[in-house]
Amino acid sequence: SLIVGKMNYDYQILQTHAETCLEESVYKIKWGVDYTGSFTIDMEDWSCTSTVSNKELEPGIKVIEMDLTDKNNSVQKHIVKELNINSNPFELKNI
């Protein structure tokens, strides 16, 4: 039970870091709607690589893929979001 609790805690911390990574991705798109590419946030305890691409056949839709790693406990998380830049404010959804 203690191990499960620790794993859940590590997963929740990684989820918080995912929000930081997502915010940076949206910021890059906000300041350049044509932005596509990858970047990495590399911190002491965790890292995130975010890849932004255009969704095929759907103008104005960005796909944001994030791969996060907790360096201390080898917990990993993969998240994919869609960002509709045609709306104001942008609309975000899980996929």
Backbone as CSV, one residue per row, in Angstrom:
resi,resn,N_x,N_y,N_z,CA_x,CA_y,CA_z,C_x,C_y,C_z
1,SER,0.822,-1.196,0.000,0.000,0.000,0.000,0.871,1.266,0.000
2,LEU,1.983,1.206,0.750,2.880,2.356,0.782,3.506,2.599,-0.587
3,ILE,3.868,1.524,-1.284,4.463,1.654,-2.620,3.451,2.238,-3.600
4,VAL,2.211,1.776,-3.534,1.164,2.295,-4.419,0.936,3.782,-4.150
5,GLY,0.934,4.158,-2.884,0.769,5.563,-2.528,1.899,6.420,-3.067
6,LYS,3.126,5.930,-2.973,4.291,6.657,-3.491,4.215,6.791,-5.002
7,MET,3.818,5.699,-5.694,3.698,5.757,-7.156,2.626,6.752,-7.564
8,ASN,1.512,6.783,-6.847,0.443,7.728,-7.143,0.928,9.161,-6.934
9,TYR,1.690,9.392,-5.862,2.240,10.718,-5.596,3.172,11.144,-6.734
10,ASP,4.079,10.241,-7.153,5.003,10.542,-8.240,4.246,10.855,-9.527
11,TYR,3.192,10.103,-9.794,2.389,10.318,-10.991,1.704,11.686,-10.942
12,GLN,1.186,12.068,-9.774,0.522,13.366,-9.629,1.513,14.521,-9.791
13,ILE,2.721,14.369,-9.268,3.756,15.392,-9.447,4.083,15.536,-10.934
14,LEU,4.202,14.409,-11.624,4.489,14.439,-13.057,3.351,15.119,-13.817
15,GLN,2.112,14.925,-13.368,0.964,15.591,-13.992,1.091,17.109,-13.850
16,THR,1.554,17.576,-12.718,1.774,19.013,-12.512,2.835,19.531,-13.479
17,HIS,3.900,18.760,-13.668,4.944,19.156,-14.614,4.407,19.148,-16.046
18,ALA,3.477,18.259,-16.336,2.864,18.206,-17.674,2.144,19.515,-17.973
19,GLU,1.512,20.090,-16.959,0.822,21.368,-17.152,1.818,22.473,-17.505
20,THR,2.995,22.447,-16.900,4.046,23.416,-17.224,4.473,23.253,-18.678
21,CYS,4.660,22.020,-19.095,5.076,21.722,-20.465,3.991,22.157,-21.464
22,LEU,2.740,21.893,-21.129,1.627,22.290,-21.991,1.545,23.807,-22.099
23,GLU,1.702,24.503,-20.987,1.666,25.969,-21.007,2.749,26.528,-21.925
24,GLU,3.935,25.966,-21.873,5.027,26.431,-22.729,4.712,26.157,-24.197
25,SER,4.089,25.017,-24.477,3.705,24.679,-25.858,2.692,25.677,-26.399
26,VAL,1.670,25.971,-25.602,0.630,26.919,-26.022,1.222,28.316,-26.178
27,TYR,2.137,28.687,-25.301,2.803,29.994,-25.391,3.537,30.126,-26.722
28,LYS,4.273,29.082,-27.113,5.006,29.124,-28.388,4.036,29.282,-29.568
29,ILE,2.897,28.604,-29.506,1.904,28.697,-30.582,1.240,30.073,-30.569
30,LYS,0.945,30.583,-29.383,0.291,31.888,-29.279,1.123,32.979,-29.944
31,TRP,2.433,32.916,-29.775,3.299,33.949,-30.316,3.776,33.658,-31.724
32,GLY,3.374,32.529,-32.277,3.688,32.200,-33.661,2.801,31.054,-34.108
33,VAL,1.614,31.375,-34.624,0.623,30.334,-34.918,1.101,29.323,-35.953
34,ASP,2.162,29.631,-36.676,2.723,28.680,-37.635,3.743,27.752,-36.991
35,TYR,3.968,27.907,-35.669,4.995,27.115,-34.990,4.705,25.617,-35.084
36,THR,5.715,24.863,-35.485,5.744,23.408,-35.360,7.172,23.046,-34.969
37,GLY,7.318,21.942,-34.301,8.647,21.500,-33.903,8.634,20.914,-32.516
38,SER,9.828,20.656,-32.008,9.986,20.045,-30.688,10.874,20.900,-29.807
39,PHE,10.629,20.804,-28.515,11.514,21.432,-27.536,11.505,20.566,-26.281
40,THR,12.531,20.747,-25.470,12.651,19.972,-24.237,12.836,20.907,-23.056
41,ILE,12.105,20.623,-21.994,12.327,21.275,-20.710,13.052,20.228,-19.869
42,ASP,14.273,20.540,-19.471,15.084,19.579,-18.733,15.414,20.153,-17.355
43,MET,14.728,19.632,-16.353,14.936,20.089,-14.980,15.722,19.026,-14.213
44,GLU,16.075,19.328,-12.983,16.873,18.395,-12.182,16.142,17.071,-11.945
45,ASP,14.841,17.133,-11.630,14.083,15.930,-11.260,13.237,15.354,-12.388
46,TRP,12.974,16.144,-13.417,12.059,15.690,-14.470,12.429,16.343,-15.792
47,SER,11.895,15.760,-16.858,12.072,16.361,-18.183,10.801,16.151,-18.994
48,CYS,10.633,17.021,-19.966,9.485,16.935,-20.858,9.935,17.305,-22.263
49,THR,9.564,16.483,-23.212,9.760,16.812,-24.616,8.378,16.992,-25.229
50,SER,8.168,18.151,-25.828,6.887,18.466,-26.453,7.095,18.611,-27.960
51,THR,6.226,17.973,-28.714,6.262,18.067,-30.168,4.941,18.648,-30.648
52,VAL,5.022,19.748,-31.383,3.836,20.429,-31.910,3.805,20.210,-33.415
53,SER,2.655,19.748,-33.913,2.496,19.539,-35.354,1.113,20.016,-35.782
54,ASN,0.952,20.202,-37.087,-0.354,20.534,-37.644,-1.115,19.248,-37.895
55,LYS,-2.404,19.238,-37.574,-3.227,18.060,-37.845,-3.564,18.030,-39.329
56,GLU,-3.300,16.889,-39.943,-3.555,16.757,-41.381,-5.030,16.973,-41.702
57,LEU,-5.268,17.700,-42.769,-6.599,17.957,-43.314,-7.514,18.757,-42.391
58,GLU,-6.949,19.349,-41.323,-7.748,20.182,-40.426,-6.990,21.474,-40.123
59,PRO,-7.134,22.478,-40.997,-6.424,23.749,-40.781,-6.780,24.370,-39.428
60,GLY,-5.766,24.888,-38.760,-5.993,25.554,-37.476,-6.008,24.621,-36.282
61,ILE,-5.761,23.341,-36.491,-5.712,22.387,-35.381,-4.263,21.939,-35.195
62,LYS,-3.746,22.153,-34.005,-2.393,21.731,-33.646,-2.488,20.484,-32.770
63,VAL,-1.556,19.568,-32.962,-1.443,18.392,-32.103,-0.204,18.585,-31.236
64,ILE,-0.402,18.461,-29.928,0.694,18.616,-28.972,0.916,17.267,-28.298
65,GLU,2.085,16.684,-28.523,2.445,15.414,-27.890,3.543,15.684,-26.879
66,MET,3.321,15.220,-25.643,4.289,15.455,-24.579,4.725,14.126,-23.975
67,ASP,6.028,13.955,-23.835,6.613,12.801,-23.161,7.350,13.301,-21.930
68,LEU,6.864,12.876,-20.767,7.442,13.320,-19.499,8.112,12.162,-18.782
69,THR,9.194,12.473,-18.071,9.918,11.468,-17.296,10.292,12.043,-15.946
70,ASP,9.993,11.293,-14.900,10.480,11.597,-13.560,11.833,10.914,-13.440
71,LYS,12.896,11.689,-13.337,14.250,11.136,-13.358,14.589,10.345,-12.095
72,ASN,13.916,10.624,-10.996,14.218,9.933,-9.739,13.582,8.551,-9.651
73,ASN,12.408,8.382,-10.236,11.651,7.147,-10.037,11.279,6.441,-11.333
74,SER,11.786,6.918,-12.439,11.537,6.309,-13.747,10.059,6.232,-14.103
75,VAL,9.256,7.155,-13.587,7.851,7.236,-13.959,7.776,8.016,-15.264
76,GLN,7.021,7.486,-16.237,6.885,8.156,-17.522,5.418,8.372,-17.844
77,LYS,5.177,9.404,-18.637,3.803,9.731,-19.014,3.810,10.289,-20.434
78,HIS,2.862,9.844,-21.247,2.702,10.339,-22.617,1.311,10.969,-22.705
79,ILE,1.260,12.212,-23.149,-0.003,12.952,-23.240,-0.123,13.539,-24.637
80,VAL,-1.327,13.443,-25.208,-1.594,14.044,-26.516,-2.813,14.953,-26.381
81,LYS,-2.674,16.177,-26.866,-3.758,17.168,-26.828,-3.937,17.758,-28.223
82,GLU,-5.138,18.244,-28.491,-5.421,19.014,-29.708,-5.739,20.439,-29.296
83,LEU,-5.178,21.381,-30.035,-5.415,22.792,-29.768,-6.020,23.424,-31.015
84,ASN,-7.227,23.966,-30.859,-7.911,24.647,-31.961,-7.535,26.122,-31.891
85,ILE,-6.716,26.562,-32.858,-6.287,27.964,-32.852,-7.224,28.850,-33.672
86,ASN,-8.300,28.252,-34.221,-9.289,29.032,-34.967,-10.233,29.784,-34.030
87,SER,-10.311,29.342,-32.776,-11.224,29.981,-31.827,-10.449,30.953,-30.947
88,ASN,-11.177,31.889,-30.370,-10.574,32.853,-29.468,-11.410,32.909,-28.195
89,PRO,-10.908,32.415,-27.073,-9.573,31.860,-26.862,-9.433,30.478,-27.504
90,PHE,-8.180,30.016,-27.605,-7.920,28.687,-28.134,-8.702,27.642,-27.334
91,GLU,-9.090,26.560,-28.035,-9.776,25.456,-27.362,-8.849,24.260,-27.308
92,LEU,-8.791,23.623,-26.147,-7.905,22.497,-25.932,-8.733,21.264,-25.609
93,LYS,-8.357,20.116,-26.178,-9.060,18.873,-25.813,-8.087,17.710,-25.792
94,ASN,-8.445,16.710,-24.993,-7.656,15.475,-24.925,-7.961,14.601,-26.119
95,ILE,-6.967,13.897,-26.608,-7.228,12.897,-27.649,-6.484,11.624,-27.311
